Amino acid sequence: MMWYDWIGLIGVFFYLLAYSLLQWRLVDLSDYSYSGFNLIGAMLLLISLCYAFNLASLLAQVLWIVISLVGMRKTRKERLLALSGREGI
């Protein structure tokens, strides 16, 4: 295996770690770690795709990054609102 294959496998590990922690209720959707692990996984898989291209995987990883960033932004916004004492989004 090439180094970029190992990078991709590490990315898969981060995806599985995030999902496992969520299923085992060790994190929830509002934890930065959940979105962060998904973001890291997608970025590592993107690196591997630079060397072993696959259009479908590229699209999936780009969308995964966008979804992770949106989730992190939503979490940040909710935490700021909670700190300010206001309810809602």
Secondary structure, 3 states (H helix, E strand, C coil): CCHHHHHHHHHHHHHHHHHHHHHCCCCCCCCHHHHHHHHHHHHHHHHHHCCCCCHHHHHHHHHHHHHHHHHHHHHHHHHHHHHHCCCCC
